[in-house]
Amino acid sequence: MTRIFLLLATLLLLAGCASTTSPPPISAPAAQDAEHAHTDGHGAGRQSAIVFVGGSEEIGNRDGFTLGLEYEVRLSPGLGVGVFAEGVSGLNRSLALGGQLYWHAVAGLVLTAGPGVDRSHDEWGAMWRLGVLYEFPLGDGVFLAPALAYDFTEHDDIVVYGLSVGYSW
């Protein structure tokens, strides 16, 4: 559990350091093209639908297959809000639902955090999720993103890892 927490803390620190540095200047037309390629010009209203496939592991226990869906709406070029739902097999945990903030820290790097609920040991309980993913654009709004999340739950802390496939419009 400590290693995962340290990994997430390090990624948050690196993202904070990277976001304070300014990129090299580029010409105005190139800057506008780059902005329109990622957002609708302002970022607000851009949406993403994401399918997640991976695994979940209870800390110090067994693991299971995880399949999930996410939906995000951008409030600005760097900030979005969304929801997620995941089904898990093989663990005492069967379902996780929640909301998240998405911070698009630097090109491709996205940090997430938010509250939710999970069904574990046949009971519903509160949870909190911290996550990180890195989007690799494939063109026409499609992207692949390796993802890692840490769920703090009432029952067991859980690491969720895998690959997200998304489409943005």
Buried (B, 14 or more C-beta within 10 A) or exposed (E): EEEBEEBBEEBBEEBEEEBEEEEEEEEEEEEEEEBEEBBBEEBBEBBBBBEBEBBBBBEEEEBBBBBBEBBBBBBEBBEBBBBBBBBBEBBBBBEBBBEBBBBBBBEBBBBBBBEBBBBBEEEEBEBEBBBBBBBEBEEEBEBBBBBBBBBBBEBBBBBBBBEBBBBBE
